[in-house]
Amino acid sequence: MSTPTVSFEFFPPKSLEGSFRLWDCVNTLAPLDPTFVSVTYGAGGTTRQLTHEAVSTIHRTSGLNVAAHLTCVDATRAETLDIAQNYAAAGVREIVALRGDAPKGQATFTPHADGFASSVELIEALADTGQFTIRVGAYPEKHPEAVDQAADIAFLKRKIDAGATAAITQFFFEADTFFRFRDACAKAGITAPIIPGILPIENWSGAQRFADQCGTHIPQVIRDAFTNATRDGTTDLLATALATELCDDLVRGGVDHLHFYTLNRPELTRDVCHALGITPKARLQNVA
């Protein structure tokens, strides 16, 4: 069984303490030689400037290949493309293009009057520049707003056809969930890589809330296991074991790349990678 390549997702800091935590996360995981790292946008585009600063800093100081999240929320087309051009000028040529969640206080996404109406439009505009590698999001379980999974997959194909080169899935808890989705995508004519998103559970309560928001099914056996582990104080051991087993099953099923949602807490992700045989290969560059 071959060792997979990996990538990591970070989120931008909102405080000085958060900045130190982000840099510690980068410093801890960079030696694992990720193919790329990504930096998220806050809900409703609330961290647009913070995302830009984090992406630029990581790119400049770490030597890592950084992908910036970019959404359609609360911005005109010109403003959104200006952000993209600023990334290109800074040497950042990787974009994770997303529609984005509705701003706080809004029940559903409503396009800006002069903005992109969907991620497909955003992807087309980015692809037309010829400057970026574009990845998109995918849901191995039905998106909460989708009619059904077939509609989800049809929309994913539109995003790939618009110029995206790969898709990163929302997190899930069973390998078969991913394999069924991958097979359905292939049947629909999607040939771009589908990268599984992995969430090592650092906070069980938070993971449950996140799963509810995303429509991610949590098997009862996992709920029971975390109930027991919380009582016994062994949640980190359980989380590492579950994530490692999931990743091992995926690799045995032909997956060659894993994308980890780190939540800026690197220890569990690092331990899972080590368990998979992904060992340090390089040292992080000094901060400029």
C-alpha positions in Angstrom: 0.0 0.0 0.0 1.5 3.3 -1.1 1.7 6.3 1.2 -0.7 9.1 0.3 0.1 12.7 -0.2 -1.6 15.2 2.0 -2.9 18.8 2.3 -4.1 20.8 5.2 -6.8 23.4 5.8 -6.2 26.4 8.2 -8.4 29.3 9.1 -7.3 32.9 9.5 -6.6 34.2 13.0 -8.8 36.8 14.6 -6.5 37.7 17.5 -2.8 37.8 18.4 -3.2 34.5 20.2 -4.9 33.1 17.1 -1.9 34.2 15.0 0.5 32.3 17.3 -1.7 29.2 17.1 -1.9 29.4 13.3 1.9 29.7 13.0 2.4 26.8 15.4 0.0 24.8 13.2 1.9 25.6 10.1 5.2 25.0 11.8 4.0 21.6 13.1 2.6 20.3 9.8 4.9 21.8 7.1 7.6 19.2 7.6 5.0 16.6 6.4 5.5 18.1 2.9 1.9 18.9 2.0 1.0 19.2 -1.6 -0.8 22.4 -0.7 -2.4 24.2 2.3 -5.6 26.2 2.2 -6.9 29.1 4.2 -10.6 29.5 4.7 -13.0 32.4 4.4 -15.2 33.1 7.4 -18.9 32.6 7.2 -20.5 35.3 5.1 -17.1 36.5 4.0 -16.3 37.9 7.4 -12.6 37.2 7.3 -11.8 38.4 3.8 -8.9 40.6 4.8 -7.7 38.2 7.4 -7.7 35.4 4.9 -5.6 37.5 2.5 -3.1 38.4 5.2 -2.8 34.8 6.3 -2.4 33.4 2.8 0.2 36.0 1.9 2.2 35.5 5.1 2.2 31.7 4.9 3.2 31.9 1.2 6.0 34.4 1.9 7.5 32.8 5.0 6.9 29.0 4.8 7.7 28.0 1.2 4.4 26.1 1.1 2.0 26.0 -1.8 -0.9 28.0 -0.5 -4.5 27.9 -1.8 -6.8 30.8 -0.8 -10.5 30.2 -0.3 -12.6 32.7 -2.4 -16.4 33.0 -2.2 -19.2 34.9 -3.9 -20.6 36.4 -0.7 -21.2 40.1 -0.2 -18.9 41.4 -3.0 -19.2 42.6 -6.5 -17.7 40.7 -9.4 -15.0 43.4 -9.7 -14.2 43.2 -6.0 -13.9 39.4 -6.0 -11.7 39.4 -9.1 -9.6 42.2 -7.6 -9.0 39.9 -4.6 -7.9 37.1 -6.9 -5.6 39.4 -8.8 -4.0 40.5 -5.5 -3.3 36.9 -4.8 -1.7 36.4 -8.2 0.4 39.4 -7.7 1.6 38.0 -4.4 2.6 34.7 -6.1 -0.5 32.7 -4.9 -1.9 30.8 -7.9 -4.2 28.3 -6.1 -7.8 29.1 -5.3 -10.5 27.0 -3.6 -13.6 28.6 -5.2 -16.8 28.4 -3.3 -20.3 29.9 -3.3 -20.0 30.6 0.4 -22.5 30.5 3.3 -25.1 33.2 3.8 -24.0 36.1 6.0 -25.0 36.0 9.7 -28.6 36.7 10.1 -29.6 35.5 6.6 -31.3 32.1 6.2 -30.2 31.6 2.6 -27.5 32.8 0.2 -28.5 35.8 -1.8 -26.2 37.0 -4.5 -24.9 40.5 -4.4 -26.7 42.6 -7.0 -23.4 43.0 -9.0 -21.8 39.8 -7.8 -21.4 36.2 -8.9 -24.7 34.3 -8.6 -23.0 30.9 -8.1 -19.7 29.2 -7.7 -19.9 28.1 -11.4 -19.8 31.8 -12.4 -16.9 32.5 -10.1 -15.0 29.4 -11.4 -15.6 30.5 -15.1 -14.3 34.0 -14.4 -11.2 32.7 -12.6 -10.5 30.1 -15.3 -10.7 32.8 -17.9 -7.8 34.6 -16.3 -5.6 31.5 -16.9 -3.7 32.3 -13.7 -5.0 29.8 -11.2 -5.3 26.2 -10.3 -8.9 26.0 -9.1 -10.4 23.4 -6.6 -14.0 23.3 -5.5 -16.1 21.8 -2.7 -18.1 18.6 -2.9 -20.6 16.9 -0.6 -20.3 13.1 -0.3 -23.7 13.3 1.5 -26.4 15.6 0.2 -25.9 19.3 0.6 -28.5 20.6 3.0 -29.9 22.9 0.2 -29.8 20.3 -2.6 -32.9 18.5 -3.8 -31.1 15.2 -3.8 -27.6 13.9 -4.3 -28.0 13.4 -8.0 -28.6 17.2 -8.3 -25.5 17.8 -6.1 -23.4 15.7 -8.4 -24.8 17.3 -11.5 -23.8 20.7 -10.1 -20.3 19.4 -9.2 -19.9 18.4 -12.8 -20.8 21.9 -13.9 -18.1 23.3 -11.6 -15.5 20.9 -13.1 -16.6 21.7 -16.6 -16.3 25.4 -15.8 -12.6 25.0 -15.1 -12.0 23.4 -11.7 -9.3 20.8 -11.6 -10.3 18.9 -8.5 -12.9 18.7 -5.7 -12.4 18.5 -2.0 -15.2 16.8 0.0 -16.9 17.8 3.2 -15.9 15.5 6.0 -17.5 12.2 6.6 -17.2 9.3 9.0 -17.3 6.1 6.9 -15.1 5.2 4.0 -18.0 3.6 2.1 -19.7 7.1 2.1 -16.8 8.4 0.1 -16.5 5.4 -2.2 -20.2 5.5 -3.1 -19.9 9.2 -3.9 -16.7 8.7 -5.9 -18.4 6.0 -8.0 -21.4 8.1 -8.6 -19.2 11.0 -9.7 -17.4 8.7 -12.1 -20.7 7.4 -13.5 -21.8 11.1 -14.1 -18.7 11.6 -16.2 -16.6 13.5 -13.6 -12.9 12.6 -14.3 -11.3 15.2 -12.1 -9.8 14.0 -8.8 -12.2 13.8 -5.8 -10.2 14.5 -2.6 -11.6 13.2 0.6 -11.8 15.7 3.5 -10.8 14.3 6.9 -11.7 15.9 10.2 -9.8 14.5 13.2 -12.2 15.3 16.0 -10.5 17.7 18.4 -13.7 18.8 20.0 -16.6 16.3 20.0 -19.4 18.8 20.8 -18.1 21.1 18.0 -17.9 18.2 15.6 -21.5 17.3 16.2 -22.7 20.9 15.6 -20.6 21.0 12.4 -22.0 17.7 11.2 -25.6 18.9 11.8 -25.0 22.0 9.8 -23.4 20.1 6.9 -25.8 17.2 6.8 -23.1 14.7 7.8 -24.3 11.4 9.2 -22.6 10.4 12.5 -22.9 6.6 13.0 -24.3 5.6 16.4 -21.2 3.5 17.1 -19.1 6.7 16.9 -21.5 8.6 19.1 -21.3 5.8 21.7 -17.6 5.7 21.5 -17.2 9.4 22.2 -19.7 9.2 25.1 -17.5 6.6 26.7 -14.2 8.3 25.8 -15.5 11.6 27.2 -16.2 9.9 30.5 -12.8 8.2 30.5 -10.8 11.2 29.3 -9.5 9.4 26.2 -11.1 11.5 23.4 -7.8 12.3 21.7 -6.8 8.6 21.6 -10.2 7.7 20.1 -10.1 10.6 17.6 -6.7 9.6 16.4 -7.6 5.9 16.1 -10.9 6.6 14.2 -9.3 9.1 11.8 -6.3 6.8 11.2 -8.7 3.8 10.5 -10.8 5.9 8.1 -7.7 7.1 6.2 -6.3 3.6 6.0 -9.5 2.3 4.6 -9.6 5.1 2.0 -6.0 4.5 0.9 -6.7 0.7 0.6 -9.6 1.7 -1.6 -7.4 3.6 -4.0 -7.3 7.1 -2.5 -3.9 8.7 -3.0 -4.4 12.1 -1.5 -6.0 13.2 1.9 -7.1 16.7 2.9 -7.2 17.4 6.6 -9.4 20.0 8.3 -7.0 21.0 11.1 -9.1 23.7 12.8 -5.7 25.2 13.6 -5.1 22.3 16.1 -2.2 20.4 14.5 -1.5 17.6 17.0 -4.2 15.1 16.0 -3.6 15.6 12.3 0.1 15.2 12.8 -0.4 12.0 14.8 -2.7 10.5 12.2 -0.2 11.3 9.4 2.6 9.7 11.4 0.4 6.6 11.9 -0.1 6.4 8.1 3.7 6.5 7.5 3.8 10.2 6.5 6.9 11.4 8.2 8.8 14.7 8.3 10.6 15.5 5.1 11.7 19.2 5.5 12.0 21.9 8.0 10.0 25.1 7.8 11.8 28.1 6.5 12.6 30.9 9.0 10.1 33.8 9.2 11.3 36.6 7.0 
